[in-house]
Amino acid sequence: MFAKASTKDLNSPILTSAIAADVASVLEFNLYNPRFNYQPIPRVTIEGKRFYATPDGNNLPSVTTILDRTKSEASRAALHNWRRAVGAEKAQQITTEAANRGTRMHTYLEDYVKTGEIKERGTNPFSWSSHEMARTVIRDGLKNVSEFWGIEVPLYFPKIYAGTTDGAGIHLKEESILDYKQTNKPKKREWIDDYFVQLCAYAEAHNELHGTKIRKGVILMCVKPDVDEHHNLISKPQYQEFILEGAEYDRYRDLWWRKVEEYYTQHI
């Protein structure tokens, strides 16, 4: 865990400049190198359910929909118990804040990948945490990524499923699916099975559509910093990275296809 630091230190122009210089020294080139013709896939709503309208004329469920519909009873119970413990209103507030923080962090990272620069954090205090988290991911995570083929990459496996991954490219000289995550608290590897299954789903679709041979996925995760009542940072974000490859990749890929089979058995 990071030691507490004063609000003055964490939000000072000197520290901001120092971190910016550190980030710039890690990557002095533009990572964005489109190699594939990624086609946009619009989302449609049919009978109240969301699907992707893929170029082959099919309306396909998303990766996240399949994972949600095939959750174990234990996972559903754990989520229900958490909501009951904190209260419905507080649970919704935590969920909404986390989603908004993650969206802002993603936007900062996407801008950086495309332009080689991270935008200023602006005056909105709600963006300050996301901005610092993005800089942490750039400094500690993107140093290992030499190329992005695309960001917010739309993918589908013909006639079966579709989805969007945060990135695809080269991580430590290997073709990889890249996904950003934010979290309120540090995660243990055994807690993020669904994230690993997602990586495999996107890799399988990318390989099918674009002839790649991806067998590696990387979760670039950042733990939110603590803030005071004015949203000034009083601790630093913490970076976590989880790499999926080899036999472990094969195991989660097989789990993904079992979930696909379960979904279609239940819903068709």
N, C-alpha and C positions, 0 to 999 in steps of 0.2 A: 504494500500500500504506500501511497505517497504521503510524505509528511505534510502537515498543514503549513501553509505559508500565508503571509498577510495579504489582504485584499489589495493593498497598495502595490505590493511586489508583483502579484500575478497580473495586474491590469495596467502596469506602468508602460509608457512608451518605450522605455529602454528594453524591457523584457520582450515586448512585442517585436521590436526591431531585431533583437537577437534571435528570436525563434524564426522570424522571416528569413534572416540571413542563413540560419542553419538549414531551413527547408530548401532554400535556393542552392546551397552548396551540395545537397544530396542529389538533386536532379536539375541539371542545367540544360535540358533538352525537352522537346515536346514529345510526350509519350504517344500521342494519337496518330495511329498509322492504319487507316481503314484498309482491310485486305479482302473483305467479303461484302457482297451486296445485300445488306440486311434490309428487308422490306418491312415497313410498318404493318402491324396487325391490329386493326381496330377492335374495340370491345363492344359487344352487343348484349342487350338484356332480353331474354326470352322467358316468358312466364315467371318473371321476377328473379330469374337466375342469370348470372353474368357468364358470358362465353367470349372466346376470341374468334373472330371471323377470319379464318386463314385464307391465303391466296388460292388454295386448292378447292375452295367452295364449301368447306366444312365449318361448323360452329363447334369449337372444342372447349372442354373445361380447362381451367388453368391448373398449373402445378399446385398452387396454394389451395385451390378448391378440392382437388383430389386428396391432398394431405389432411385438410380439415374434415372431409367426409369419412376418412379412414382412421381417425384418431382412436387410440385405445380408450377403453372405459376409464382406466386409471388416469390418463391425461385429462380427460373431460372432468373427472371428479376433482382433480387437483386444481383446475381452473375455477370450477364452481366453488370449491372451498375457499380459495383465495378471495374471490369476489365477495363471498359471504363474510369473511373475516374482516375485510377492510371497508365493506359497505359498497353498495352499487354505485353511488355517486362518486365516492373517492376512487373506486376502481376505474370508472370511466374517465375521470380526470387524469389519472396516472397513464392510462392507455393513450389518451389523446395527446398529452404532453410528449410522451415518448415518440409517437408517430410524427408529430410536428418537428421535434428535434431531429429525428432521423431523416426526414425529408429535407430539412435545411442542410444537414451535414452532407447528404448525397449531392445536393445542388452545388455546394462549394467544391466538392471533389470532382464532379463532372466538369465544372468550369476549369479547374486546374489541369485536368487531363487534356482538355482540348486546347488550352491557351498557354500552359506552362506557368500560369500565375494564379494565385488565389485572390479572390475579390476581398476588399475591405469588409470588416464585419458589420459596418453600418451603425446606426443609432438605436435600432430596435434591441432592447436588452435581452429579449427572448432568443435572439440569434447568437449571442456571445458564446454560449456553451457550444453550440453547433460549430461555430467558426473555429474555436480552439480544438474541438474534437477532430475536425477535418485536417487541421494543421498537424495534429498528432499522427493521424493515419498517413499523411503525406511523408512525414519525417521518418516514421518507424516502419511503415508498411510498404509504401510505393517505392521505396529504395530498392526493393527486390523485383519490381515490375519493369521490364525494359520496353514493353510495347502493349498498347491497347488497340485491338482491332475495331472495337466499338464500345459505346457506353449505352446503358439502357437498351441492351440488345434484345430485339424481339425474336423469339424462337418457337418452333412447333415441330412436333413429331407427327407426320402426316396421318390424319384420321384418328389420332389418339389424344393428344394434349398440346397445350401451348403455354407460353409464359414469357417473362422478361427477366433477364439477369443483369446485374449492374455492370458487368464487364466481361470481356473475353480477350485473351492475349497471352503474353509470355511472362511467366513468373519463374525466376531462377532458371532460365533457359528452357522451360518446358511449357507446352501449350496448356492453358488452364482456364477454368471458369473462375471468375472473381466476384465476390459478393460482399458488400459492406453491411455491417450490422452495428447498431448502437444498443447499449444496454444500461439499465439503471445500476446494476451491480455486476461484479466480475462473474463470468460463467466458468463452469467446469466442463470438460470435454464430454462427459457422459450425459450432460443436460441438453445437448444440441443435436440430437439425432435428426430432427426434422431439417435442420440446416444442411446437414450432410446429404440427406436424401434429395433435397432441392438441387444441390450442386450436381449430383448425378443425373437428375432429370434434365437439367439444362445442357450438360455435356452430351448426353445421349441425343438430344434434339439437334445440337450443333453438329455433331458428327454425321447424323443422318442427312441434314440439309446441305452441309458445306464440305463434306468429305474429309473432315479433320479426324484425328485419332486422340482426342482429349481423354485422359484418364487421371486428371488431377483437378482438384478444386481448392480454393483458398477463401477462408472467411477472414476478412479484415475488420476486426471488431474494436469499438472504442467504448469504454466505460465513462459515463457522463461525470463531469467534475461537480463538486459541491459548490453551491452559490449562496450568497447572502440574500437578504430581503430585497435588495436592489438589483439582483442578478449578476453582481460582481463575483468573479471566481475566487473561491477561498481554498481550492485544491486544484491539482492538475488532472486532466483526463488520463486514463490508463489504457494502453494499447494491448490487445490480445490478438493472437493470430493462430488459426487452426488450419492445418493442411491435411487434405484427404488424398491419398494416393495408394498405389499398390493393392495388396490383398484387401485392405480396408475399403478402398474404393469399390472393388468388386462386390464386397459384401453389401454395401449400401446401394449399389446399383441394382443388385438382385432384390433388395427390399423395396426399392422404388417400383420395380415391375410387378411385384406381388401386390403392392398398393393399387397400382393401375388396374390389375385384374380384379381386386376386391371392389374398387369403385364401380367398374362396369358391370360386375355381377349384381351389385346392389341397386344400381340406378338405371339400368337398361332393361 
